[in-house]
Amino acid sequence: MYNVNRFCKDDISLIENYEAAMNSPETWDCHHRLETELNLLREELKEQDLYYNRPASELIFLTHGEHTRLHMYNKTGENHPSYGKHSWNYGLKGVQVAWNKGMTGEKSHMYGTKRNEETRKKQSKQKMGEKNPMYGKPANNKGKKRYTREDGTHYYA
């Protein structure tokens, strides 16, 4: 979590949803209630000195998704940040191929790069248990030898 102390002049543990934010693996954002109550933009709050050093009662922790939805509400048509902008491939004909398509082995920019022990442990932890894409799925028996029991059933080893 980023430095919330710059927004709050009180103890940050007094901000609503503090416990949930600290105990959750999700990303949480600190939201200024004045942005929605007074319908002011961040820049307007800064101009009026209402953005930094605010009391905890004016702040709330929201999950990143909730915070994004809150700020994107009513942002359709001309109000949408991407209104009038073209996508990166506007006007290009044919299938667009990624710049690194087919770059495997020695052609890859990551070829020969060694990850340190800390990084490897962190990546391993990120894929343990329910976070593993294969969690709860049956194992694939490709490459295993098939054996037949006396009763006619098969097993792989």
Secondary structure, DSSP 4 states (H G I P E B T S, - for coil): ---GGGTBSS-GGGSBTHHHHHH-SS-EEEEEHHHHHTT--HHHHHHTT-SSSB-GGGEEEEEHHHHHHHHHTT--GGGSTTTTPPPTTTT--S----TTTT--GGGSTTTTPPPPHHHHHHHHHHTSGGGSTTTTSPPP-TTSPEEE-TTS-EEE-
